Amino acid sequence: MYQLSLLTPNFNPDCGIAELSVTFTNFAIETHGQMEIIFASNNLNKIREINNVLGNSFKLLSLHDINMNEDIPEEEMTLEGNALFKARHIYRASGMNVFADDTGLEVEALDGRPGVHSARFAGESKNSDANIDKLLSLLENKTNRNARFRTVIALILEGKEYIFEGIVTGTIIKERRGDMGFGYDPIFVPEGIALTFAEMDLDEKNTVSHRAKAFEKLKLFLSGYQKPEDGDAVKMPH
């Protein structure tokens, strides 16, 4: 039976990554090697971002690394549902520790759309330019352009399930700016910053982004995790 926990470590979830610090005396180091963990994705952009956040304390494996190249369905009605479905699918297939994520752009004037359908907003091809064009068209006559990015991570570790969340609020601008990043990055300006995500380099983006916040929570949890003895409970971070 899985145990599902929503992790809320004792730090402000809206703070920047640069403000966080942690001592890495973790399970991976105690066992004289890196903790191997599968990221249920072959998206090279996301893998690059996550490696930048997790650093060298963990050995991150992609689906390609374990010879799984199938397109895992994302048919659940929530970000949490999609992330859990993907993590459970890979865990059942591999038996290895795994995490999966799902991210949605939630726009106030569109009642939270595109949300869970962000990647396929303009069709099954997952074309980012088409998605942006559709969103800008729907917002053309809207004065409220407030939006937020939300990332949900589902982790299965030693057979137990955990959920992490990261959120960043901001504004949808009227035309694309920048050529870095991916997805809706060229039209999203995070609150308190003048640049779009697509105008930031990876280090800059990882100080404020929704994905970096969620994965920093994952990193903090993994860093404080101690592998339980048979019959013992998992020790949660304080």
N, C-alpha and C positions, 0 to 999 in steps of 0.2 A: 504494500500500500504506500502510495506517495504521501509525503508530508509537504504541504504548500505553505510557505511563509512569505509575508511581505516584509522586506528588510528596510528598516529606517534607521541607519546608523546615527549616532549623536553628533551630527553636524548639519549646518544649514544646506538643504538640497539645492538652493538657488545660488550658492556661492561659486566662484570661479575655481577651476581646477588648480590654479597656481596657489590658492589659499589653503589647500589641503596638504597634510603631511602625515606620514605613517612610518612606523618602524617595521621593516620587512623581516621579522623572525617567523617565517611561516612554515607551513607543512612542506612546501617544495624544498626550502633550504634545509630543513631539519632532516630530510631524507637524502640530502647530498645530491640533489638533481632538480631539474625543473619539473613542475607539475604539468603533465600533458593534458590538454583539454581541447575538445573539438569545438570550433565555431561553426555552427550549421549554416554555412554560406560559402559560395564561390565568388561573391562579389568582391573584386579586387580593391575597389575604392573603400568599401567598409572594412575589409581586412587590414588595409594600410592604416586606416584611422584607429582601429582597435589595437593593432601592434604598437602604435605610437603612444597609446594610453597605458597599456599593460606593461610595456617595457620588457626587460629580460628575465623577470621572475617566473615567467610561465612559457611553456612551449605551446604555441597556438597552432592547431592543425585545422586546415580547411577541409571541406568535403572532398576536394580533389586529392588531398593528401591521403585519405582513407579509401580512395577509389569509389567514391559515391558521387556521381555526376547527375543524378536525377533532379528534376525540378519539383521540389516539395510543394504541394498545393497550399495556397493561402486562402482558404474559403470560410474561415471563422468570421464572426460578426464583430470581434473586438481585436485590438492589438495584442492583448494578453492571450486571447484564444489562439491566435496565429503563432505567437512565440512558443507557447506551450506545445501546440501540435507539432511544430518542427522539432523541438527539443526531444519530445517523447518518441517521435519517429526515428530519429538518429540514435537515441539511447537504446531503443529496442533492437535496432539493426546492428549496432556496434558493441553494446555493453560498456562503452567508455563514458567518462564524464563529458558533458556537453552543455553548451549554452546556445540559445538562438535569440534573435531579436526581431522586432517589427517596429516600424516607425511610421507615424502619420502626421500630415500637416492639417491642422484643425483651424478653419477660418470662421471667425465669428459671424460675419454677414451671410455665410452659407450654412449656418446651423451646424458647424463642426465638420462639414465636408472639406476636402475629400476624405480625411480621416483614414480609416482602415483600407480604403480603396485608393490611396494616394499613388501607388505605383502603377495602377491600371486605370487612372482617372479618365484617360482619353481612349482606352481600349486595351486589349490583351497584349499588345506589342510592348508595353511598358516603355513607350517612347517619351523621354523627358521633355523634349521640345513641344510635343503635342500636348502633354499634360500642362505645361506652363501656358501655352496658348489658350487652352480651354479655361484655365483658372482666370487668366487676365480678362478673357472675354466675359466671364460671368461677373467679374468685379468692375467692369467698365463704368457703370453708372453708380457704383457704391461709394459712399463717403467713409464708411467704416471699413478699414482695411487691416484691422487687428487680427493677428493669427498667433498660433503657437505650434512648435514642433514638439512631439512627444515620442520618446523611445521607451519601449518595454523590453526587458531581457528576462528570459526564462532559463534558469540554470538547473540542471540535474546533476547532483554531486553525491556520490555514494548512495544512489537510489532515492535521494530526497530532492524535492523541488523547492525553488526559491524564485521570487519575483523582484525585480529592480526597475525603477522608473527614473527617467530624466526628462525635464521640461525646460524649454526656453521660449519666452514670449517675444513678439516683435511685430513687424509690419510688412505687408505685401506692397512692393513698389509697382509702378506702372510699366516699367520696361526693364529688360535684363541689364545687369551690370556685373562684370567680372567673368573670367574664364577658368577659374579653379572650382573645386568642389564638384557636385553632381546633383541630380534631381532638381528640386526647387531652389537650390542655393542661389542662383542668379537674381531671384526676385524677393528674397527674404532678408530683411534687415533686423537683427536682434536689438531688443530694447537697450538704449543707452550707448549704442555704437553707430557710427555713420556708414560703415561698410556693409555690403551684403556678405553672406557666407562665401560666395564665389569670388570675392575680392580679398579674402583672407588666405594666408598660407595655413598649412595644417596645424602648426603650433598655435597660431592665433585662434583658429577656429576651436581648437581643443581647450581653450580657456573658458569658453562660454557655451559650447554646443550641447544640445539635448543628449546626443549620443555619448559624448565624452562624460557628461554628468552621470548617466546611467552606468557606463562602464567603469567609472571611478568608484561607484558604489560596489560593483562586482569585484573590482580589484581589492578594495578595502576588506571585503568579506573573505575573499580567497586568501589574503595575506594573514588574516587572523584565524583561519580555519585550522583545526587540528583533527587529523583522521581519528575516528573513534575506535576503541577496542571493541571486540565482539560484545554486543549487548549494551554498549554505552551509547549515550545520546551525543549528537553533534554539539560541539561547544560553539555557541554563537558569539560574535564579536560584541564588545561593550561600547 
